[in-house]
Amino acid sequence: MSVVRRKVATATAVGNFVEWFDSGAYAIMSATIAGLFFPQYDKTAALLATWADSRPSPVR
């Protein structure tokens, strides 16, 4: 494998890891985020609103 391909493969693996880590951390923290930033009269709606705000950046 050439040096350029190795760099591309490494960058791809690091980027993939960061995306999965970010998604996992957000999933774990979503209940806390819902409690802090959304009204608590309907906890289900607050959690759904938290997940609705987790769409990828290009969609925003």
All heavy atoms as a GROMACS GRO file, in nm:
protein
  459
    1MET      N    1   0.086  -0.118   0.000
    1MET     CA    2   0.000   0.000   0.000
    1MET      C    3   0.090   0.124   0.000
    1MET      O    4   0.185   0.133   0.076
    1MET     CB    5  -0.090  -0.002   0.124
    1MET     CG    6  -0.193   0.108   0.119
    1MET     SD    7  -0.300   0.130   0.263
    1MET     CE    8  -0.379  -0.023   0.289
    2SER      N    9   0.056   0.218  -0.085
    2SER     CA   10   0.138   0.339  -0.093
    2SER      C   11   0.116   0.428   0.029
    2SER      O   12   0.021   0.410   0.106
    2SER     CB   13   0.105   0.417  -0.220
    2SER     OG   14  -0.023   0.475  -0.208
    3VAL      N   15   0.205   0.525   0.044
    3VAL     CA   16   0.197   0.616   0.159
    3VAL      C   17   0.068   0.697   0.155
    3VAL      O   18   0.002   0.716   0.258
    3VAL     CB   19   0.320   0.710   0.160
    3VAL    CG1   20   0.308   0.814   0.269
    3VAL    CG2   21   0.447   0.629   0.177
    4VAL      N   22   0.027   0.741   0.038
    4VAL     CA   23  -0.094   0.821   0.025
    4VAL      C   24  -0.217   0.738   0.064
    4VAL      O   25  -0.304   0.784   0.138
    4VAL     CB   26  -0.108   0.878  -0.118
    4VAL    CG1   27  -0.242   0.946  -0.137
    4VAL    CG2   28   0.006   0.972  -0.149
    5ARG      N   29  -0.222   0.616   0.015
    5ARG     CA   30  -0.336   0.530   0.048
    5ARG      C   31  -0.340   0.498   0.197
    5ARG      O   32  -0.447   0.490   0.256
    5ARG     CB   33  -0.332   0.401  -0.033
    5ARG     CG   34  -0.376   0.420  -0.174
    5ARG     CD   35  -0.388   0.289  -0.244
    5ARG     NE   36  -0.435   0.311  -0.378
    5ARG     CZ   37  -0.500   0.222  -0.448
    5ARG    NH1   38  -0.525   0.104  -0.397
    5ARG    NH2   39  -0.540   0.250  -0.569
    6ARG      N   40  -0.224   0.480   0.257
    6ARG     CA   41  -0.220   0.453   0.401
    6ARG      C   42  -0.271   0.573   0.479
    6ARG      O   43  -0.346   0.559   0.575
    6ARG     CB   44  -0.078   0.419   0.443
    6ARG     CG   45  -0.070   0.377   0.589
    6ARG     CD   46   0.062   0.315   0.622
    6ARG     NE   47   0.078   0.197   0.539
    6ARG     CZ   48   0.195   0.146   0.504
    6ARG    NH1   49   0.306   0.201   0.543
    6ARG    NH2   50   0.202   0.038   0.429
    7LYS      N   51  -0.234   0.694   0.438
    7LYS     CA   52  -0.283   0.815   0.504
    7LYS      C   53  -0.434   0.828   0.487
    7LYS      O   54  -0.504   0.866   0.581
    7LYS     CB   55  -0.213   0.939   0.448
    7LYS     CG   56  -0.072   0.955   0.495
    7LYS     CD   57  -0.011   1.083   0.440
    7LYS     CE   58   0.131   1.103   0.487
    7LYS     NZ   59   0.190   1.226   0.435
    8VAL      N   60  -0.483   0.800   0.368
    8VAL     CA   61  -0.627   0.807   0.343
    8VAL      C   62  -0.700   0.705   0.428
    8VAL      O   63  -0.803   0.735   0.489
    8VAL     CB   64  -0.657   0.788   0.193
    8VAL    CG1   65  -0.805   0.768   0.169
    8VAL    CG2   66  -0.606   0.907   0.113
    9ALA      N   67  -0.649   0.584   0.435
    9ALA     CA   68  -0.713   0.479   0.516
    9ALA      C   69  -0.712   0.516   0.664
    9ALA      O   70  -0.811   0.496   0.735
    9ALA     CB   71  -0.643   0.345   0.493
   10THR      N   72  -0.602   0.572   0.712
   10THR     CA   73  -0.593   0.612   0.852
   10THR      C   74  -0.690   0.726   0.881
   10THR      O   75  -0.762   0.724   0.982
   10THR     CB   76  -0.449   0.655   0.887
   10THR    OG1   77  -0.362   0.546   0.862
   10THR    CG2   78  -0.437   0.697   1.032
   11ALA      N   79  -0.694   0.825   0.794
   11ALA     CA   80  -0.786   0.938   0.813
   11ALA      C   81  -0.931   0.891   0.810
   11ALA      O   82  -1.015   0.937   0.888
   11ALA     CB   83  -0.762   1.044   0.707
   12THR      N   84  -0.962   0.797   0.723
   12THR     CA   85  -1.097   0.743   0.714
   12THR      C   86  -1.134   0.668   0.841
   12THR      O   87  -1.244   0.684   0.895
   12THR     CB   88  -1.109   0.649   0.593
   12THR    OG1   89  -1.077   0.723   0.476
   12THR    CG2   90  -1.248   0.591   0.580
   13ALA      N   91  -1.041   0.588   0.892
   13ALA     CA   92  -1.068   0.512   1.015
   13ALA      C   93  -1.086   0.606   1.134
   13ALA      O   94  -1.177   0.586   1.216
   13ALA     CB   95  -0.953   0.414   1.041
   14VAL      N   96  -1.003   0.708   1.145
   14VAL     CA   97  -1.015   0.804   1.255
   14VAL      C   98  -1.148   0.878   1.245
   14VAL      O   99  -1.219   0.895   1.344
   14VAL     CB  100  -0.896   0.901   1.257
   14VAL    CG1  101  -0.920   1.016   1.352
   14VAL    CG2  102  -0.769   0.828   1.294
   15GLY      N  103  -1.184   0.924   1.126
   15GLY     CA  104  -1.310   0.994   1.107
   15GLY      C  105  -1.430   0.907   1.139
   15GLY      O  106  -1.526   0.952   1.202
   16ASN      N  107  -1.424   0.781   1.100
   16ASN     CA  108  -1.532   0.687   1.129
   16ASN      C  109  -1.545   0.666   1.280
   16ASN      O  110  -1.655   0.665   1.334
   16ASN     CB  111  -1.506   0.555   1.058
   16ASN     CG  112  -1.626   0.465   1.057
   16ASN    OD1  113  -1.736   0.507   1.081
   16ASN    ND2  114  -1.602   0.337   1.030
   17PHE      N  115  -1.432   0.650   1.349
   17PHE     CA  116  -1.434   0.632   1.494
   17PHE      C  117  -1.495   0.755   1.562
   17PHE      O  118  -1.578   0.741   1.652
   17PHE     CB  119  -1.293   0.608   1.547
   17PHE     CG  120  -1.287   0.611   1.698
   17PHE    CD1  121  -1.330   0.503   1.772
   17PHE    CD2  122  -1.241   0.723   1.764
   17PHE    CE1  123  -1.327   0.506   1.910
   17PHE    CE2  124  -1.237   0.728   1.902
   17PHE     CZ  125  -1.280   0.618   1.976
   18VAL      N  126  -1.455   0.873   1.519
   18VAL     CA  127  -1.507   0.995   1.581
   18VAL      C  128  -1.657   1.007   1.561
   18VAL      O  129  -1.731   1.044   1.653
   18VAL     CB  130  -1.433   1.120   1.526
   18VAL    CG1  131  -1.501   1.248   1.568
   18VAL    CG2  132  -1.288   1.119   1.571
   19GLU      N  133  -1.707   0.975   1.443
   19GLU     CA  134  -1.851   0.980   1.417
   19GLU      C  135  -1.926   0.882   1.506
   19GLU      O  136  -2.030   0.915   1.563
   19GLU     CB  137  -1.881   0.951   1.271
   19GLU     CG  138  -1.849   1.066   1.179
   19GLU     CD  139  -1.938   1.186   1.204
   19GLU    OE1  140  -2.058   1.169   1.235
   19GLU    OE2  141  -1.888   1.298   1.191
   20TRP      N  142  -1.877   0.758   1.518
   20TRP     CA  143  -1.944   0.660   1.602
   20TRP      C  144  -1.938   0.698   1.748
   20TRP      O  145  -2.034   0.682   1.823
   20TRP     CB  146  -1.884   0.520   1.580
   20TRP     CG  147  -1.941   0.453   1.461
   20TRP    CD1  148  -1.884   0.440   1.338
   20TRP    CD2  149  -2.069   0.391   1.451
   20TRP    NE1  150  -1.967   0.374   1.253
   20TRP    CE2  151  -2.082   0.342   1.320
   20TRP    CE3  152  -2.173   0.371   1.539
   20TRP    CZ2  153  -2.195   0.275   1.276
   20TRP    CZ3  154  -2.287   0.305   1.495
   20TRP    CH2  155  -2.296   0.258   1.364
   21PHE      N  156  -1.824   0.752   1.792
   21PHE     CA  157  -1.812   0.796   1.930
   21PHE      C  158  -1.910   0.909   1.958
   21PHE      O  159  -1.977   0.911   2.061
   21PHE     CB  160  -1.669   0.841   1.959
   21PHE     CG  161  -1.650   0.892   2.099
   21PHE    CD1  162  -1.630   0.802   2.203
   21PHE    CD2  163  -1.654   1.027   2.127
   21PHE    CE1  164  -1.615   0.847   2.333
   21PHE    CE2  165  -1.639   1.073   2.256
   21PHE     CZ  166  -1.619   0.983   2.360
   22ASP      N  167  -1.919   1.005   1.867
   22ASP     CA  168  -2.009   1.118   1.883
   22ASP      C  169  -2.155   1.070   1.891
   22ASP      O  170  -2.231   1.115   1.977
   22ASP     CB  171  -1.990   1.215   1.767
   22ASP     CG  172  -2.074   1.340   1.781
   22ASP    OD1  173  -2.080   1.394   1.892
   22ASP    OD2  174  -2.132   1.384   1.680
   23SER      N  175  -2.192   0.979   1.804
   23SER     CA  176  -2.329   0.927   1.806
   23SER      C  177  -2.357   0.850   1.934
   23SER      O  178  -2.466   0.864   1.993
   23SER     CB  179  -2.352   0.834   1.686
   23SER     OG  180  -2.343   0.907   1.566
   24GLY      N  181  -2.263   0.771   1.979
   24GLY     CA  182  -2.281   0.696   2.102
   24GLY      C  183  -2.291   0.786   2.224
   24GLY      O  184  -2.376   0.766   2.311
   25ALA      N  185  -2.204   0.886   2.231
   25ALA     CA  186  -2.208   0.979   2.344
   25ALA      C  187  -2.340   1.055   2.345
   25ALA      O  188  -2.400   1.076   2.451
   25ALA     CB  189  -2.091   1.075   2.336
   26TYR      N  190  -2.387   1.096   2.228
   26TYR     CA  191  -2.515   1.168   2.221
   26TYR      C  192  -2.631   1.078   2.263
   26TYR      O  193  -2.721   1.121   2.334
   26TYR     CB  194  -2.538   1.222   2.080
   26TYR     CG  195  -2.650   1.321   2.074
   26TYR    CD1  196  -2.627   1.454   2.104
   26TYR    CD2  197  -2.779   1.284   2.039
   26TYR    CE1  198  -2.729   1.547   2.101
   26TYR    CE2  199  -2.882   1.376   2.034
   26TYR     CZ  200  -2.856   1.507   2.065
   26TYR     OH  201  -2.957   1.599   2.061
   27ALA      N  202  -2.627   0.951   2.222
   27ALA     CA  203  -2.733   0.858   2.260
   27ALA      C  204  -2.735   0.836   2.410
   27ALA      O  205  -2.842   0.831   2.472
   27ALA     CB  206  -2.714   0.725   2.187
   28ILE      N  207  -2.618   0.825   2.471
   28ILE     CA  208  -2.610   0.803   2.615
   28ILE      C  209  -2.657   0.927   2.691
   28ILE      O  210  -2.726   0.917   2.792
   28ILE     CB  211  -2.466   0.764   2.655
   28ILE    CG1  212  -2.435   0.624   2.602
   28ILE    CG2  213  -2.447   0.770   2.806
   28ILE    CD1  214  -2.290   0.585   2.612
   29MET      N  215  -2.622   1.044   2.641
   29MET     CA  216  -2.654   1.168   2.711
   29MET      C  217  -2.790   1.228   2.673
   29MET      O  218  -2.829   1.331   2.727
   29MET     CB  219  -2.545   1.272   2.683
   29MET     CG  220  -2.410   1.236   2.740
   29MET     SD  221  -2.411   1.227   2.919
   29MET     CE  222  -2.449   1.394   2.961
   30SER      N  223  -2.863   1.164   2.582
   30SER     CA  224  -2.986   1.224   2.532
   30SER      C  225  -3.092   1.245   2.641
   30SER      O  226  -3.164   1.345   2.638
   30SER     CB  227  -3.044   1.142   2.417
   30SER     OG  228  -3.077   1.012   2.460
   31ALA      N  229  -3.101   1.155   2.736
   31ALA     CA  230  -3.200   1.174   2.844
   31ALA      C  231  -3.163   1.294   2.930
   31ALA      O  232  -3.251   1.372   2.970
   31ALA     CB  233  -3.208   1.048   2.930
   32THR      N  234  -3.035   1.314   2.956
   32THR     CA  235  -2.990   1.430   3.034
   32THR      C  236  -3.013   1.558   2.956
   32THR      O  237  -3.060   1.658   3.011
   32THR     CB  238  -2.841   1.415   3.069
   32THR    OG1  239  -2.822   1.294   3.141
   32THR    CG2  240  -2.793   1.533   3.152
   33ILE      N  241  -2.982   1.556   2.829
   33ILE     CA  242  -3.002   1.674   2.744
   33ILE      C  243  -3.150   1.709   2.738
   33ILE      O  244  -3.187   1.827   2.746
   33ILE     CB  245  -2.944   1.648   2.602
   33ILE    CG1  246  -2.792   1.636   2.609
   33ILE    CG2  247  -2.984   1.759   2.506
   33ILE    CD1  248  -2.728   1.585   2.483
   34ALA      N  249  -3.235   1.608   2.726
   34ALA     CA  250  -3.380   1.632   2.722
   34ALA      C  251  -3.427   1.698   2.850
   34ALA      O  252  -3.510   1.790   2.847
   34ALA     CB  253  -3.455   1.501   2.699
   35GLY      N  254  -3.374   1.655   2.963
   35GLY     CA  255  -3.414   1.711   3.090
   35GLY      C  256  -3.366   1.854   3.111
   35GLY      O  257  -3.431   1.933   3.180
   36LEU      N  258  -3.255   1.889   3.051
   36LEU     CA  259  -3.198   2.022   3.070
   36LEU      C  260  -3.252   2.127   2.973
   36LEU      O  261  -3.263   2.244   3.009
   36LEU     CB  262  -3.045   2.016   3.055
   36LEU     CG  263  -2.970   1.942   3.165
   36LEU    CD1  264  -2.823   1.930   3.128
   36LEU    CD2  265  -2.986   2.012   3.297
   37PHE      N  266  -3.283   2.087   2.852
   37PHE     CA  267  -3.314   2.186   2.748
   37PHE      C  268  -3.458   2.187   2.699
   37PHE      O  269  -3.495   2.278   2.622
   37PHE     CB  270  -3.220   2.166   2.629
   37PHE     CG  271  -3.077   2.194   2.661
   37PHE    CD1  272  -2.987   2.092   2.679
   37PHE    CD2  273  -3.033   2.324   2.675
   37PHE    CE1  274  -2.855   2.118   2.709
   37PHE    CE2  275  -2.900   2.352   2.705
   37PHE     CZ  276  -2.812   2.248   2.723
   38PHE      N  277  -3.539   2.090   2.738
   38PHE     CA  278  -3.675   2.086   2.688
   38PHE      C  279  -3.773   2.080   2.806
   38PHE      O  280  -3.739   2.032   2.913
   38PHE     CB  281  -3.696   1.965   2.596
   38PHE     CG  282  -3.615   1.975   2.469
   38PHE    CD1  283  -3.496   1.907   2.456
   38PHE    CD2  284  -3.659   2.054   2.365
   38PHE    CE1  285  -3.421   1.918   2.340
   38PHE    CE2  286  -3.585   2.065   2.248
   38PHE     CZ  287  -3.466   1.997   2.236
   39PRO      N  288  -3.896   2.129   2.786
   39PRO     CA  289  -3.996   2.129   2.893
   39PRO      C  290  -4.023   1.988   2.945
   39PRO      O  291  -4.026   1.892   2.868
   39PRO     CB  292  -4.121   2.187   2.827
   39PRO     CG  293  -4.073   2.258   2.706
   39PRO     CD  294  -3.948   2.189   2.662
   40GLN      N  295  -4.046   1.978   3.076
   40GLN     CA  296  -4.061   1.847   3.139
   40GLN      C  297  -4.206   1.803   3.158
   40GLN      O  298  -4.231   1.701   3.220
   40GLN     CB  299  -3.988   1.847   3.273
   40GLN     CG  300  -3.838   1.846   3.257
   40GLN     CD  301  -3.790   1.726   3.178
   40GLN    OE1  302  -3.809   1.612   3.219
   40GLN    NE2  303  -3.731   1.750   3.063
   41TYR      N  304  -4.302   1.879   3.107
   41TYR     CA  305  -4.441   1.836   3.122
   41TYR      C  306  -4.470   1.710   3.041
   41TYR      O  307  -4.563   1.637   3.070
   41TYR     CB  308  -4.539   1.948   3.087
   41TYR     CG  309  -4.524   2.004   2.948
   41TYR    CD1  310  -4.586   1.945   2.840
   41TYR    CD2  311  -4.448   2.118   2.925
   41TYR    CE1  312  -4.573   1.994   2.713
   41TYR    CE2  313  -4.434   2.170   2.798
   41TYR     CZ  314  -4.497   2.107   2.692
   41TYR     OH  315  -4.482   2.158   2.566
   42ASP      N  316  -4.392   1.684   2.936
   42ASP     CA  317  -4.405   1.561   2.858
   42ASP      C  318  -4.265   1.509   2.829
   42ASP      O  319  -4.197   1.554   2.737
   42ASP     CB  320  -4.482   1.588   2.728
   42ASP     CG  321  -4.514   1.460   2.652
   42ASP    OD1  322  -4.475   1.351   2.698
   42ASP    OD2  323  -4.581   1.470   2.548
   43LYS      N  324  -4.220   1.412   2.909
   43LYS     CA  325  -4.083   1.362   2.897
   43LYS      C  326  -4.059   1.289   2.766
   43LYS      O  327  -3.950   1.294   2.712
   43LYS     CB  328  -4.051   1.273   3.016
   43LYS     CG  329  -4.042   1.350   3.145
   43LYS     CD  330  -4.000   1.263   3.260
   43LYS     CE  331  -4.006   1.345   3.385
   43LYS     NZ  332  -3.891   1.339   3.466
   44THR      N  333  -4.161   1.223   2.714
   44THR     CA  334  -4.146   1.154   2.585
   44THR      C  335  -4.123   1.254   2.474
   44THR      O  336  -4.034   1.235   2.389
   44THR     CB  337  -4.270   1.069   2.555
   44THR    OG1  338  -4.289   0.976   2.662
   44THR    CG2  339  -4.254   0.994   2.425
   45ALA      N  340  -4.200   1.362   2.471
   45ALA     CA  341  -4.182   1.465   2.369
   45ALA      C  342  -4.045   1.531   2.382
   45ALA      O  343  -3.981   1.563   2.281
   45ALA     CB  344  -4.292   1.570   2.379
   46ALA      N  345  -3.998   1.552   2.505
   46ALA     CA  346  -3.866   1.611   2.526
   46ALA      C  347  -3.756   1.521   2.470
   46ALA      O  348  -3.662   1.568   2.405
   46ALA     CB  349  -3.843   1.637   2.674
   47LEU      N  350  -3.768   1.390   2.494
   47LEU     CA  351  -3.669   1.297   2.442
   47LEU      C  352  -3.674   1.291   2.290
   47LEU      O  353  -3.569   1.291   2.223
   47LEU     CB  354  -3.692   1.158   2.502
   47LEU     CG  355  -3.584   1.055   2.474
   47LEU    CD1  356  -3.448   1.103   2.525
   47LEU    CD2  357  -3.621   0.922   2.537
   48LEU      N  358  -3.793   1.289   2.233
   48LEU     CA  359  -3.806   1.289   2.087
   48LEU      C  360  -3.749   1.418   2.026
   48LEU      O  361  -3.687   1.416   1.921
   48LEU     CB  362  -3.951   1.269   2.046
   48LEU     CG  363  -4.007   1.129   2.070
   48LEU    CD1  364  -4.156   1.126   2.040
   48LEU    CD2  365  -3.933   1.026   1.989
   49ALA      N  366  -3.771   1.531   2.093
   49ALA     CA  367  -3.715   1.657   2.046
   49ALA      C  368  -3.563   1.655   2.051
   49ALA      O  369  -3.496   1.711   1.963
   49ALA     CB  370  -3.770   1.773   2.129
   50THR      N  371  -3.508   1.590   2.152
   50THR     CA  372  -3.363   1.578   2.161
   50THR      C  373  -3.310   1.496   2.044
   50THR      O  374  -3.210   1.530   1.983
   50THR     CB  375  -3.323   1.511   2.294
   50THR    OG1  376  -3.375   1.588   2.401
   50THR    CG2  377  -3.174   1.500   2.308
   51TRP      N  378  -3.375   1.385   2.014
   51TRP     CA  379  -3.330   1.302   1.903
   51TRP      C  380  -3.352   1.371   1.769
   51TRP      O  381  -3.273   1.353   1.677
   51TRP     CB  382  -3.403   1.168   1.904
   51TRP     CG  383  -3.360   1.080   2.017
   51TRP    CD1  384  -3.244   1.088   2.087
   51TRP    CD2  385  -3.432   0.971   2.072
   51TRP    NE1  386  -3.241   0.990   2.183
   51TRP    CE2  387  -3.354   0.917   2.176
   51TRP    CE3  388  -3.556   0.915   2.043
   51TRP    CZ2  389  -3.395   0.808   2.252
   51TRP    CZ3  390  -3.596   0.807   2.118
   51TRP    CH2  391  -3.518   0.754   2.221
   52ALA      N  392  -3.456   1.452   1.757
   52ALA     CA  393  -3.481   1.522   1.631
   52ALA      C  394  -3.372   1.625   1.604
   52ALA      O  395  -3.343   1.655   1.489
   52ALA     CB  396  -3.617   1.591   1.636
   53ASP      N  397  -3.310   1.674   1.709
   53ASP     CA  398  -3.204   1.773   1.693
   53ASP      C  399  -3.069   1.709   1.666
   53ASP      O  400  -2.969   1.778   1.651
   53ASP     CB  401  -3.196   1.861   1.818
   53ASP     CG  402  -3.107   1.982   1.797
   53ASP    OD1  403  -3.118   2.043   1.690
   53ASP    OD2  404  -3.027   2.011   1.887
   54SER      N  405  -3.063   1.577   1.657
   54SER     CA  406  -2.935   1.509   1.638
   54SER      C  407  -2.906   1.474   1.493
   54SER      O  408  -2.818   1.394   1.466
   54SER     CB  409  -2.932   1.381   1.722
   54SER     OG  410  -3.025   1.288   1.670
   55ARG      N  411  -2.978   1.534   1.400
   55ARG     CA  412  -2.955   1.504   1.259
   55ARG      C  413  -2.816   1.554   1.218
   55ARG      O  414  -2.762   1.644   1.278
   55ARG     CB  415  -3.065   1.565   1.173
   55ARG     CG  416  -3.072   1.714   1.181
   55ARG     CD  417  -3.203   1.764   1.119
   55ARG     NE  418  -3.213   1.907   1.130
   55ARG     CZ  419  -3.247   1.975   1.237
   55ARG    NH1  420  -3.277   1.910   1.346
   55ARG    NH2  421  -3.253   2.106   1.237
   56PRO      N  422  -2.761   1.497   1.113
   56PRO     CA  423  -2.625   1.536   1.071
   56PRO      C  424  -2.615   1.684   1.032
   56PRO      O  425  -2.713   1.744   0.988
   56PRO     CB  426  -2.601   1.448   0.949
   56PRO     CG  427  -2.700   1.337   0.958
   56PRO     CD  428  -2.816   1.389   1.034
   57SER      N  429  -2.498   1.739   1.045
   57SER     CA  430  -2.475   1.880   1.018
   57SER      C  431  -2.518   1.927   0.879
   57SER      O  432  -2.574   2.034   0.866
   57SER     CB  433  -2.329   1.915   1.041
   57SER     OG  434  -2.293   1.887   1.174
   58PRO      N  435  -2.490   1.854   0.772
   58PRO     CA  436  -2.531   1.904   0.639
   58PRO      C  437  -2.682   1.923   0.624
   58PRO      O  438  -2.727   2.001   0.542
   58PRO     CB  439  -2.482   1.797   0.543
   58PRO     CG  440  -2.373   1.728   0.615
   58PRO     CD  441  -2.410   1.734   0.761
   59VAL      N  442  -2.761   1.852   0.705
   59VAL     CA  443  -2.906   1.865   0.698
   59VAL      C  444  -2.952   1.994   0.761
   59VAL      O  445  -3.051   2.053   0.721
   59VAL     CB  446  -2.974   1.743   0.765
   59VAL    CG1  447  -3.124   1.758   0.765
   59VAL    CG2  448  -2.933   1.616   0.694
   60ARG      N  449  -2.878   2.043   0.861
   60ARG     CA  450  -2.918   2.165   0.932
   60ARG      C  451  -2.914   2.278   0.840
   60ARG      O  452  -2.897   2.357   0.790
   60ARG     CB  453  -2.828   2.189   1.052
   60ARG     CG  454  -2.848   2.085   1.156
   60ARG     CD  455  -2.766   2.117   1.278
   60ARG     NE  456  -2.771   2.000   1.362
   60ARG     CZ  457  -2.689   1.977   1.460
   60ARG    NH1  458  -2.598   2.063   1.491
   60ARG    NH2  459  -2.698   1.869   1.531
   0.00000   0.00000   0.00000
